């Protein structure tokens, strides 16, 4: 009987340890998921480079494109920039926004 109680106690302590270390990791992962998206209409060269597969040259092309053509109205328009194809877009689409673009009446 003593062995059974001891095993139960050890198992309880072990489970408490596992959950106490797992919860902060899960909370951190959740907070990263809620981080602010990068606005491709206002982002700097450095901010754009934080996106996967976007280096200095492509980031500069994004900035040049929006200076020449105006603000992106929807995130899919970023695929008009050389170097941002469908594969890259699929990787960044959940990380970018165009902000609150109001439609003209």
Helices and strands as residue ranges (DSSP letters): H 2-33, E 38-39, H 45-49, H 56-69, G 75-80, H 86-92, E 96-97
